[in-house]
Amino acid sequence: MRGPSTRAVHGGEPRKKALDALTTPILQTSTYTFADTQELRDHFEGRIDRMEYGRYGNPTQRVAEEKLAELDGAEDGLLFSSGMAAITTTLFAMLSRGAHVVVTDDAYRRTRQFLNQTLRRFGVEVSTAPAGDYARIEEAVRSNTRLIFSESPTNPYNRVLDLEKLVAVARRKRVKTIIDSTFATPINQRPIEFGVDLVIHSATKYLGGHNDLLAGAVVGSRALVSGIRDLQGVTGAVPDPFSAYLLIRGVKTLALRVARQNDNAERIAAFLDAHPKIAHVHYPSLPSHPEHEIARRQMSGFGGVVAFEVNGDIDATSRLIDACRIPRIAPSLGGVESLIEQPALMSFYELTTEERLKVGIKDNLVRYAVGIEDGDDLIADLEQALEQV
Ligand SMILES: *Cc1c(COP(=O)(O)O)cnc(C)c1O
């Protein structure tokens, strides 16, 4: 198997392209024409392989899908209009009324909301188990459990699941596993190689990498992805061809960007860990991180998101964020520009402090999603900002 950088550049792309173009063209069309009724018959009876209508696929989208599948070492992939579209369509395809899901506790807010509110309305049962407690995860599995869903690393605390242990539990219990691997990217971690059934990415983040597109992806076996593709053709959360093109373009530099982001984040984590105004840093390179050893074994880099707690209240934490001159205040992560946010005042704004604490979000928590700027500049900037706390 070729290395991840080679796969990022060439994966999924045929050597011979339309009109001998080097890059994959944007096929900006909503539908595809049939020469005659015979061709239509040949298509529906599977004698020829071709496109039919935009909701069922597009050649630019197809190249992006094959590139992402190759990067994760999966048989097939499917692209969506957003990460949440990938998560919701995949879960709708895998579950029916009466089914049960086990989800680990630290997870993207909208994923939790979809599981605990939307899917519950359709008669799907959901149990939450602590990330990192495999006995509790196993205990949560029932006779009607269909799948275990987890992020790794998790958002925002960077908890790392031991994928070998998770897959062992799932196999004993004959349930499927889904990992949202957005924080890791296929450069730092490839869950398929550990036996995970489906891997989901918000391609809006590192894969696109330039804060200029929304997309999501699921990769896995041909059989599982095919079932999800059929449902996508019904529910319609498809990416547009231009976003698919931007994603292909972004992924070509994925390995370079992620290497720089790993490096910047690791340096920032070490700097903050030693700073008297910082109470705690949640980053897997640090020996204080609960899954430091697992991350070292399972990942080839620790990722670009550093979560940390300021020694101070909600306002002191805001002062630090407001004093930063390089990272911009914005939701999202994974792009070339550094972004910083206080989850209590961004994703969880409408909740009270008590409600936030129940879901594990502290008022003094900061999520710093590092970009590809010079690490020295990012650290010098944090240093001057911390003087304002
Ligand atoms: C952003 C994110 C999502 C949702 O992706 P969108 O592209 O914003 O819909 C899901 N999971 C994780 C871990 C994320 O960071």
The ligand as an SDF file (V2000), in Angstrom:
LIG
                    3D

 15 15  0  0  0  0  0  0  0  0999 V2000
  -18.0540   19.5030   12.7440 C   0  0  0  0  0  0  0  0  0  0  0  0
  -18.2600   18.1390   13.2140 C   0  0  0  0  0  0  0  0  0  0  0  0
  -19.3700   17.3940   12.7960 C   0  0  0  0  0  0  0  0  0  0  0  0
  -20.4440   17.9710   11.9030 C   0  0  0  0  0  0  0  0  0  0  0  0
  -19.9610   18.2650   10.6360 O   0  0  0  0  0  0  0  0  0  0  0  0
  -20.5870   19.3970    9.6710 P   0  0  0  0  0  0  0  0  0  0  0  0
  -19.7630   19.2820    8.4450 O   0  0  0  0  0  0  0  0  0  0  0  0
  -20.4440   20.6950   10.3950 O   0  0  0  0  0  0  0  0  0  0  0  0
  -22.0230   19.0360    9.4740 O   0  0  0  0  0  0  0  0  0  0  0  0
  -19.4820   16.0920   13.2500 C   0  0  0  0  0  0  0  0  0  0  0  0
  -18.5550   15.5420   14.0640 N   0  0  0  0  0  0  0  0  0  0  0  0
  -17.4730   16.2200   14.4880 C   0  0  0  0  0  0  0  0  0  0  0  0
  -16.4880   15.5640   15.3880 C   0  0  0  0  0  0  0  0  0  0  0  0
  -17.2880   17.5410   14.0780 C   0  0  0  0  0  0  0  0  0  0  0  0
  -16.2170   18.2260   14.5110 O   0  0  0  0  0  0  0  0  0  0  0  0
  1  2  1  0
  2  3  1  0
  2 14  2  0
  3  4  1  0
  3 10  2  0
  4  5  1  0
  5  6  1  0
  6  7  2  0
  6  8  1  0
  6  9  1  0
 10 11  1  0
 11 12  2  0
 12 13  1  0
 12 14  1  0
 14 15  1  0
M  END
$$$$
